[in-house]
Amino acid sequence: MPEGDTVYRSATNLDAALAGAVLTRCDIRVPAFATVDLTGETVEAVVPRGKHLLMRIGAVTIHSHLKMEGSWHLYRHGSRWKRPEYQARAILETADWVAVGFDLGMLDIVPREAEDSVVGYLGPDLLGPDWDPDAALENLLADPGRPVGLALLDQRVMAGLGNVYRAEVCFLRGVLPTRPVGEVEHPEKLVDLAHRLIHANKDRAERTTTGNLRGQTSWVYGRAGRPCSRCGSRIEEGELGDSELQLRVTYWCPTCQR
């Protein structure tokens, strides 16, 4: 599932391949920007911002969000794509590489000076140069009655966490995702753990929160009905969201999390 670490790796790989190169082809397959052609422009940088990706090209920025199904791929010219072409939303070519954005949940093109219009609302980036644990903690505590599982997913609190990290951080700190933020002991440790977990995974192809890369890579996420690795209780599954339209599945151990 694309979370901040996935976007970080995508941006790192895209930047290594494209930065400093001139576009030889630009094909944006989103109606609002279908006429945009950046051919001949130089790619300055590709940078992550939480779960968002910013491609700075010439005077504009291509902003994308992977959502649930999206991904950016790099190919050599003439090599076979791993996903069907009809899923491509953006195709950018240089002399050496073809970058393809598949099933992007969001794609905008904005002037470089207007990047804040698409990412300015985000809290401090867990993997970015603006990371500030004190600001993240202040944001987390701003609504003490809100369930901690919802606050952790709120990108305005801190940018980069998704559903996997939400479930795993709550388990490792021993709190139910439904517990109000104001009732969580040592909330600063939640922030610190979130930062350490996502930072440890930012360069890994496979994410792990257990330290195991070959076996069980998560404590509770995706393990509904299976025994908890700590206490043996059956992992439970439910939905949590600010509204019916925002419900997301979450997982917890009814014994280890209180």
C-alpha positions in Angstrom: 0.0 0.0 0.0 1.5 3.4 -1.0 2.5 5.3 2.1 5.1 8.0 2.7 8.0 5.5 2.5 6.7 4.2 -0.9 6.5 7.8 -2.3 9.9 8.6 -0.9 11.5 5.7 -2.8 9.6 6.6 -6.0 10.8 10.2 -5.8 14.3 9.1 -5.1 14.4 6.8 -8.0 12.7 9.2 -10.4 15.0 12.0 -9.3 18.1 9.9 -9.9 16.9 9.0 -13.4 15.4 12.3 -14.6 16.9 15.3 -12.7 19.0 17.4 -15.1 17.5 15.7 -18.2 15.5 17.3 -21.0 12.0 15.9 -21.7 11.7 14.4 -25.2 8.1 13.5 -24.8 5.3 14.6 -22.5 1.9 12.9 -22.6 -0.5 13.8 -19.8 -3.7 11.7 -20.0 -5.9 13.7 -17.7 -8.5 15.8 -19.4 -7.8 19.0 -17.5 -4.1 18.9 -18.6 -4.2 16.9 -21.8 -2.9 19.9 -23.9 0.1 20.5 -21.6 3.3 19.7 -23.4 6.6 20.1 -21.5 8.7 18.6 -24.3 12.1 20.5 -24.3 11.9 21.5 -20.6 14.5 20.4 -18.1 13.6 18.3 -15.1 15.0 20.1 -12.1 14.1 17.7 -9.4 11.6 15.1 -8.2 10.8 15.4 -4.5 8.4 13.7 -2.0 6.1 15.6 0.3 4.3 13.2 2.6 2.3 10.9 0.3 2.5 13.4 -2.5 5.1 13.6 -5.3 6.3 16.8 -6.9 8.1 16.8 -10.3 9.6 20.2 -10.9 9.9 20.8 -14.6 10.7 24.1 -16.2 8.3 26.7 -14.7 5.7 24.2 -13.4 5.3 21.3 -11.0 3.5 18.1 -11.8 1.8 17.0 -8.6 0.6 13.5 -8.1 -0.8 11.3 -5.4 -0.8 7.5 -5.7 -3.9 7.0 -3.6 -4.6 3.2 -3.3 -3.6 1.8 -6.7 -1.2 4.3 -8.2 2.5 3.9 -9.0 5.4 5.5 -11.0 7.5 3.2 -13.1 10.8 3.7 -14.8 11.6 1.9 -18.1 14.4 1.8 -20.6 13.2 2.7 -24.1 11.8 -0.4 -25.8 11.3 -2.4 -22.6 8.0 -4.0 -21.8 5.7 -2.2 -19.3 4.5 -4.1 -16.3 1.1 -2.6 -16.4 -1.3 -2.0 -19.3 -1.0 1.2 -21.2 -4.7 2.2 -20.6 -3.8 2.7 -17.0 -1.1 5.3 -17.8 -2.0 8.8 -16.7 1.3 10.4 -17.5 4.2 9.5 -19.7 7.5 11.5 -19.5 10.5 10.5 -21.7 14.1 11.6 -21.8 16.9 10.4 -23.9 17.5 7.5 -21.5 14.3 6.8 -19.6 10.6 6.5 -19.8 8.7 7.4 -16.6 5.1 6.3 -16.5 2.5 7.2 -13.8 -0.1 4.5 -13.6 -3.6 4.9 -12.1 -2.6 8.1 -10.3 -5.3 9.0 -7.8 -4.5 12.7 -8.3 -2.6 14.6 -10.9 -2.3 18.4 -11.2 0.0 20.8 -13.0 0.6 24.0 -11.2 3.1 26.9 -11.4 6.2 26.3 -9.4 5.4 29.2 -7.1 1.9 27.7 -6.4 3.0 24.4 -4.9 1.5 25.4 -1.6 -1.9 25.3 -3.3 -1.7 21.5 -3.5 0.5 20.6 -0.5 0.6 23.6 1.7 -2.0 22.2 4.1 0.2 19.2 5.1 1.8 18.8 8.5 5.5 18.2 9.0 6.8 15.5 6.7 8.0 12.4 8.5 10.7 11.9 5.9 11.3 15.5 4.9 13.7 18.3 5.8 10.8 20.1 7.5 10.2 17.3 10.1 9.4 18.8 13.4 8.3 16.4 16.2 7.1 19.2 18.4 4.9 20.6 15.7 3.6 17.2 15.0 2.8 16.6 18.6 1.0 20.0 18.9 -1.1 19.1 15.9 -1.9 15.6 17.3 -3.1 17.1 20.6 -5.1 19.9 19.0 -8.3 17.8 19.2 -8.0 15.7 22.4 -11.4 14.0 21.9 -10.6 12.6 18.4 -9.8 8.9 18.1 -6.0 8.5 17.9 -6.4 6.2 14.9 -8.1 9.0 12.9 -5.6 11.7 14.1 -2.6 9.5 12.9 -4.1 9.3 9.4 -4.7 13.0 9.2 -2.0 14.4 6.9 -2.5 17.8 8.5 -1.1 16.4 11.7 2.0 14.8 10.2 2.5 13.9 6.5 3.3 10.4 5.4 1.4 7.9 7.6 -1.1 5.6 6.0 -3.3 2.7 7.1 -0.5 0.2 7.7 1.5 2.5 9.9 -1.7 3.6 11.8 -2.5 0.1 12.8 1.1 -0.9 13.6 1.9 2.2 15.7 -1.2 1.8 17.8 -0.4 -1.8 18.4 3.2 -1.2 19.4 2.1 1.6 21.8 -0.6 -0.6 23.2 -3.5 1.7 22.4 -6.8 1.0 20.6 -7.2 3.2 17.5 -10.5 4.3 19.0 -9.0 5.8 22.1 -9.3 9.6 22.3 -6.0 11.3 21.8 -6.3 13.1 25.1 -6.4 9.7 26.9 -3.2 8.4 25.3 -0.3 8.2 27.7 2.9 9.7 26.4 1.6 10.8 23.0 5.1 12.1 22.2 6.1 8.5 22.0 3.5 7.8 19.3 5.1 10.6 17.2 8.6 9.3 17.8 7.7 5.7 17.0 5.9 6.8 13.8 9.0 8.7 12.7 11.4 5.8 13.6 9.2 3.2 11.8 8.8 5.0 8.6 12.4 6.2 8.5 13.6 2.6 9.0 11.6 1.5 6.0 12.3 4.3 3.6 15.0 2.5 1.7 13.5 -1.0 1.8 11.6 -2.6 -1.1 9.5 -4.5 1.4 8.1 -2.7 4.5 8.4 -4.4 7.9 7.3 -3.2 11.4 8.4 -6.4 13.1 12.0 -6.4 12.0 11.3 -9.6 10.0 11.8 -9.3 6.2 11.2 -12.9 5.3 8.3 -14.0 7.5 5.6 -12.0 9.4 6.3 -8.3 8.5 3.4 -6.8 10.4 2.0 -7.2 13.9 -1.7 -6.7 13.2 -2.2 -5.1 9.8 -3.8 -7.6 7.4 -3.9 -10.3 10.1 -7.6 -10.4 11.1 -8.5 -13.7 12.7 -5.0 -14.8 13.2 -3.3 -15.1 16.6 -1.5 -12.1 18.1 2.3 -12.8 18.0 2.6 -11.5 21.5 -0.4 -12.9 23.4 -2.2 -15.3 21.1 -5.5 -13.5 21.1 -7.4 -13.3 17.8 -6.6 -10.1 15.9 -9.8 -8.1 15.2 -10.8 -6.0 12.3 -13.1 -3.0 12.0 -13.7 0.3 10.3 -12.8 3.8 11.5 -13.4 7.1 9.8 -14.6 10.7 10.3 -17.6 9.9 8.1 -19.3 7.0 6.3 -17.4 8.0 3.1 -14.1 8.0 4.9 -14.2 4.7 6.6 -11.0 2.7 6.5 -10.3 -0.8 7.7 -8.1 -1.1 10.8 -6.8 -3.9 12.9 -6.0 -4.4 16.6 -5.3 -6.9 19.3 -8.1 -6.8 22.0 -5.7 -7.9 24.7 -2.5 -6.0 23.9 -4.3 -2.7 23.1 -6.4 -1.0 25.7 
